[in-house]
């Protein structure tokens, strides 16, 4: 799947803004509470360790790719939205 880089940039910027303080200070890592919830749902390895990275589980990879395709896929962007009113 080919992804739209502009949409991905906008999504990251939106997440940084959503997780920043009122003065615009954003931590470079993801919010620990979010990471813990993803771990509890079985999507990633335990984020509470000395490692600088986490691993996505098979379920996390599948779900993440589905979301990425829906949000950032170039093919999805090119297809016209279906109109259920016609």
Secondary structure, DSSP 8 states (H G I E B T S, - for coil): --B-HHHHHHHHHHHHHHTS-TT----SS--HHHHHHHHHTTSB----SS-S---B-HHHHHHHHHHHHHHHBHHHHHS----TT-
